[in-house]
Amino acid sequence: MEMYIHYKSLPEGKDLHDVIGELNEVLEDVGSVCGGEAGRIDLDLEDERANPKHAQVAVKAYLQRAQFPRDTTVEIGCMEIGVYE
């Protein structure tokens, strides 16, 4: 299952390489960063049987801790949710 992070800017003091490494740590056994494009990071949730809400909550918690801007969203199953909602 695919999950996307839509962002307009990265947190102050972090570059894309930092964010990808930290996301891979957060997702360790349930997924990984698999690509992206300008303004989007693509995540692959590896275990289709696992509840995707668990990965979504973990990713949202990371994005909040990293202080991503308020306009950052997470998309899963064609639904976009604000990071701070």
C-alpha positions as a Markdown table, in Angstrom:
| # | Residue | x | y | z |
|---|---|---|---|---|
| 1 | Met | 0.0 | 0.0 | 0.0 |
| 2 | Glu | 1.3 | 3.4 | -0.9 |
| 3 | Met | 1.4 | 6.4 | 1.5 |
| 4 | Tyr | 2.4 | 9.9 | 0.4 |
| 5 | Ile | 3.7 | 12.9 | 2.3 |
| 6 | His | 2.9 | 16.2 | 0.6 |
| 7 | Tyr | 5.0 | 19.1 | 1.7 |
| 8 | Lys | 5.9 | 22.6 | 0.5 |
| 9 | Ser | 9.0 | 23.0 | 2.6 |
| 10 | Leu | 11.1 | 20.9 | 4.9 |
| 11 | Pro | 11.7 | 21.7 | 8.6 |
| 12 | Glu | 14.4 | 24.2 | 9.3 |
| 13 | Gly | 17.8 | 22.5 | 9.6 |
| 14 | Lys | 16.8 | 19.3 | 7.8 |
| 15 | Asp | 17.4 | 18.3 | 4.2 |
| 16 | Leu | 15.6 | 15.6 | 2.2 |
| 17 | His | 18.3 | 13.0 | 3.0 |
| 18 | Asp | 17.8 | 13.6 | 6.7 |
| 19 | Val | 14.1 | 13.2 | 6.5 |
| 20 | Ile | 14.3 | 10.0 | 4.4 |
| 21 | Gly | 16.7 | 8.4 | 6.9 |
| 22 | Glu | 14.5 | 9.3 | 9.8 |
| 23 | Leu | 11.3 | 8.1 | 8.1 |
| 24 | Asn | 13.0 | 4.8 | 7.3 |
| 25 | Glu | 13.8 | 4.4 | 11.0 |
| 26 | Val | 10.2 | 5.2 | 12.0 |
| 27 | Leu | 8.8 | 2.7 | 9.5 |
| 28 | Glu | 11.6 | 0.1 | 10.1 |
| 29 | Asp | 9.6 | -3.2 | 9.9 |
| 30 | Val | 6.4 | -1.9 | 8.3 |
| 31 | Gly | 7.6 | 0.0 | 5.3 |
| 32 | Ser | 10.1 | 2.4 | 3.8 |
| 33 | Val | 10.6 | 5.4 | 1.6 |
| 34 | Cys | 10.3 | 4.2 | -2.0 |
| 35 | Gly | 10.6 | 7.5 | -4.0 |
| 36 | Gly | 9.0 | 10.7 | -4.6 |
| 37 | Glu | 9.1 | 13.9 | -6.6 |
| 38 | Ala | 9.3 | 17.6 | -5.8 |
| 39 | Gly | 7.0 | 18.3 | -2.8 |
| 40 | Arg | 6.1 | 14.6 | -2.2 |
| 41 | Ile | 7.7 | 11.7 | -0.4 |
| 42 | Asp | 6.4 | 8.2 | -1.4 |
| 43 | Leu | 6.3 | 5.5 | 1.3 |
| 44 | Asp | 5.6 | 1.8 | 0.7 |
| 45 | Leu | 3.9 | 0.0 | 3.5 |
| 46 | Glu | 5.2 | -3.5 | 3.1 |
| 47 | Asp | 2.8 | -5.6 | 5.1 |
| 48 | Glu | -0.6 | -5.4 | 3.4 |
| 49 | Arg | -2.2 | -7.2 | 6.4 |
| 50 | Ala | -1.1 | -4.6 | 8.9 |
| 51 | Asn | -3.5 | -1.8 | 9.7 |
| 52 | Pro | -2.3 | 1.2 | 7.7 |
| 53 | Lys | -3.6 | 3.5 | 10.4 |
| 54 | His | -0.7 | 2.4 | 12.6 |
| 55 | Ala | 1.9 | 3.5 | 10.0 |
| 56 | Gln | -0.1 | 6.7 | 9.4 |
| 57 | Val | -0.1 | 7.6 | 13.1 |
| 58 | Ala | 3.7 | 6.9 | 13.4 |
| 59 | Val | 4.5 | 9.0 | 10.3 |
| 60 | Lys | 2.2 | 11.9 | 11.5 |
| 61 | Ala | 3.9 | 11.8 | 14.9 |
| 62 | Tyr | 7.3 | 12.0 | 13.3 |
| 63 | Leu | 6.3 | 14.9 | 11.1 |
| 64 | Gln | 5.0 | 16.8 | 14.1 |
| 65 | Arg | 8.2 | 16.1 | 16.2 |
| 66 | Ala | 10.3 | 17.2 | 13.2 |
| 67 | Gln | 8.2 | 20.4 | 13.0 |
| 68 | Phe | 7.1 | 20.1 | 9.4 |
| 69 | Pro | 5.0 | 23.2 | 8.3 |
| 70 | Arg | 1.3 | 23.2 | 9.1 |
| 71 | Asp | 0.3 | 22.8 | 5.4 |
| 72 | Thr | 2.0 | 19.3 | 5.2 |
| 73 | Thr | -0.4 | 16.4 | 4.6 |
| 74 | Val | -0.3 | 12.7 | 4.6 |
| 75 | Glu | -2.2 | 10.8 | 1.9 |
| 76 | Ile | -3.3 | 7.2 | 2.2 |
| 77 | Gly | -6.1 | 5.4 | 0.3 |
| 78 | Cys | -6.8 | 8.6 | -1.7 |
| 79 | Met | -7.6 | 10.6 | 1.6 |
| 80 | Glu | -5.4 | 13.5 | 2.5 |
| 81 | Ile | -5.1 | 14.4 | 6.2 |
| 82 | Gly | -3.3 | 17.4 | 7.7 |
| 83 | Val | -0.4 | 16.5 | 9.9 |
| 84 | Tyr | -1.7 | 18.5 | 12.8 |
| 85 | Glu | -5.4 | 17.4 | 12.5 |
